[in-house]
Amino acid sequence: MKIGIIGSGNMGRSLGILWAEQGHQVFFGARTAEKGQAVAALAGRGTQGGTNDSAAVFGDVLLYSARGVDPSEVLASTEVLTGKILIDPNNSNIPAGFAYEPIVKSLAETLAEQVPNAIVVKAFNTMGQEVFELAPEPLKEHQVSVFVASDDAKAKQTVMQLAEEIGFVAIDSGGLRNARLIEEMADFVRFLAIGQLQNFYTTLSVKVLPAAEQIRLGGRQTSNLA
Ligand SMILES: NC(=O)c1ccc[n+]([C@@H]2O[C@H](COP(=O)([O-])OP(=O)(O)OC[C@H]3O[C@@H](n4cnc5c(N)ncnc54)[C@H](OP(=O)(O)O)[C@@H]3O)[C@@H](O)[C@H]2O)c1
């Protein structure tokens, strides 16, 4: 797969290296060609580097890690994004005291409105860069969830595969509207990791438990609650 990284900071660099290790062709983009090339030099494995525009042209799948910046400010033309998968790993700023406002529209939905010609997929925002340092081994043994949401089923499958390849368990999290839930989850993870536990190796994962062998509490009764 040809993957372009738009914004090769902590997230872009880490995910780009992991995908290059899996044999994908990766192009690291940055605001200056020199920065993109420097990240590619660090990454090795035949990766390339240059401007964000060049990364956007190169990739069929793009990681968009320039938080809160409209693609029209990052790219000379957003036409280049037409039909491409745009992975959104972004989270909002952490407010003082972790007093987050409720999310009424997610960053991913905003991105999709800004570039309706692209196929936006929310993923990779519920764990810190440190967790990626564990990938793919020993990460695999910890069964860490990556929540993936998109209105395009095929694009979602592609991103789920990219998550699985680097050692995560991909969780189909429905349509892009659910990015609201996923971004709220990431806000909670950051409260735990930074505020409460002070450990950046903190994340949240789904566990589906085996059914109880014996129903001794009366089981689930009919209820009027939704
Ligand atoms: N780091 C984590 O642990 C983590 C975990 C989960 C999610 N996230 C989310 O991932 C996103 C990226 O985080 P990060 O840690 O990778 O941040 P970072 O290391 O600070 O990198 C940010 C990237 O955004 C680019 N950028 C910033 N402003 C820009 C602008 N006006 N135009 C073009 N590019 C711009 C920077 O480009 P240049 O290199 O050209 O300056 C840089 O590559 C954030 O939304 C963050 O919330 C981060």
PDBQT file of the ligand as one rigid body, heavy atoms in Angstrom, charges set to zero:
ROOT
HETATM    1  N1  LIG A 301       1.453  12.022  20.517  1.00  0.00    +0.000 N 
HETATM    2  C1  LIG A 301       0.530  11.202  21.020  1.00  0.00    +0.000 C 
HETATM    3  O1  LIG A 301       0.789  10.458  21.966  1.00  0.00    +0.000 OA
HETATM    4  C2  LIG A 301      -0.849  11.177  20.409  1.00  0.00    +0.000 A 
HETATM    5  C3  LIG A 301      -1.662  10.069  20.664  1.00  0.00    +0.000 A 
HETATM    6  C4  LIG A 301      -2.948   9.993  20.105  1.00  0.00    +0.000 A 
HETATM    7  C5  LIG A 301      -3.378  11.047  19.298  1.00  0.00    +0.000 A 
HETATM    8  N2  LIG A 301      -2.565  12.120  19.078  1.00  0.00    +0.000 N 
HETATM    9  C6  LIG A 301      -3.079  13.207  18.243  1.00  0.00    +0.000 C 
HETATM   10  O2  LIG A 301      -2.365  13.176  17.015  1.00  0.00    +0.000 OA
HETATM   11  C7  LIG A 301      -2.227  14.494  16.504  1.00  0.00    +0.000 C 
HETATM   12  C8  LIG A 301      -0.763  14.766  16.242  1.00  0.00    +0.000 C 
HETATM   13  O3  LIG A 301      -0.087  14.678  17.474  1.00  0.00    +0.000 OA
HETATM   14  P1  LIG A 301       1.490  14.557  17.534  1.00  0.00    +0.000 P 
HETATM   15  O4  LIG A 301       1.817  14.094  18.887  1.00  0.00    +0.000 OA
HETATM   16  O5  LIG A 301       2.007  13.818  16.376  1.00  0.00    +0.000 OA
HETATM   17  O6  LIG A 301       1.896  16.094  17.435  1.00  0.00    +0.000 OA
HETATM   18  P2  LIG A 301       3.291  16.691  17.044  1.00  0.00    +0.000 P 
HETATM   19  O7  LIG A 301       4.389  15.763  17.346  1.00  0.00    +0.000 OA
HETATM   20  O8  LIG A 301       3.331  18.055  17.661  1.00  0.00    +0.000 OA
HETATM   21  O9  LIG A 301       3.163  16.852  15.464  1.00  0.00    +0.000 OA
HETATM   22  C9  LIG A 301       2.196  17.687  14.936  1.00  0.00    +0.000 C 
HETATM   23  C10 LIG A 301       2.319  17.704  13.439  1.00  0.00    +0.000 C 
HETATM   24  O10 LIG A 301       1.385  18.656  12.944  1.00  0.00    +0.000 OA
HETATM   25  C11 LIG A 301       2.017  19.462  11.984  1.00  0.00    +0.000 C 
HETATM   26  N3  LIG A 301       1.435  20.787  11.993  1.00  0.00    +0.000 N 
HETATM   27  C12 LIG A 301       1.103  21.538  13.063  1.00  0.00    +0.000 A 
HETATM   28  N4  LIG A 301       0.572  22.697  12.656  1.00  0.00    +0.000 NA
HETATM   29  C13 LIG A 301       0.578  22.686  11.315  1.00  0.00    +0.000 A 
HETATM   30  C14 LIG A 301       0.176  23.610  10.313  1.00  0.00    +0.000 A 
HETATM   31  N5  LIG A 301      -0.356  24.792  10.630  1.00  0.00    +0.000 N 
HETATM   32  N6  LIG A 301       0.324  23.246   9.022  1.00  0.00    +0.000 NA
HETATM   33  C15 LIG A 301       0.867  22.067   8.703  1.00  0.00    +0.000 A 
HETATM   34  N7  LIG A 301       1.269  21.156   9.607  1.00  0.00    +0.000 NA
HETATM   35  C16 LIG A 301       1.127  21.467  10.892  1.00  0.00    +0.000 A 
HETATM   36  C17 LIG A 301       3.483  19.495  12.388  1.00  0.00    +0.000 C 
HETATM   37  O11 LIG A 301       4.175  19.708  11.198  1.00  0.00    +0.000 OA
HETATM   38  P3  LIG A 301       5.722  20.087  11.038  1.00  0.00    +0.000 P 
HETATM   39  O12 LIG A 301       6.476  18.862  11.378  1.00  0.00    +0.000 OA
HETATM   40  O13 LIG A 301       5.856  20.466   9.611  1.00  0.00    +0.000 OA
HETATM   41  O14 LIG A 301       5.981  21.214  12.003  1.00  0.00    +0.000 OA
HETATM   42  C18 LIG A 301       3.689  18.104  12.971  1.00  0.00    +0.000 C 
HETATM   43  O15 LIG A 301       4.084  17.202  11.996  1.00  0.00    +0.000 OA
HETATM   44  C19 LIG A 301      -2.837  15.438  17.555  1.00  0.00    +0.000 C 
HETATM   45  O16 LIG A 301      -4.149  15.747  17.181  1.00  0.00    +0.000 OA
HETATM   46  C20 LIG A 301      -2.845  14.593  18.818  1.00  0.00    +0.000 C 
HETATM   47  O17 LIG A 301      -3.894  14.966  19.689  1.00  0.00    +0.000 OA
HETATM   48  C21 LIG A 301      -1.322  12.185  19.613  1.00  0.00    +0.000 A 
ENDROOT
TORSDOF 0
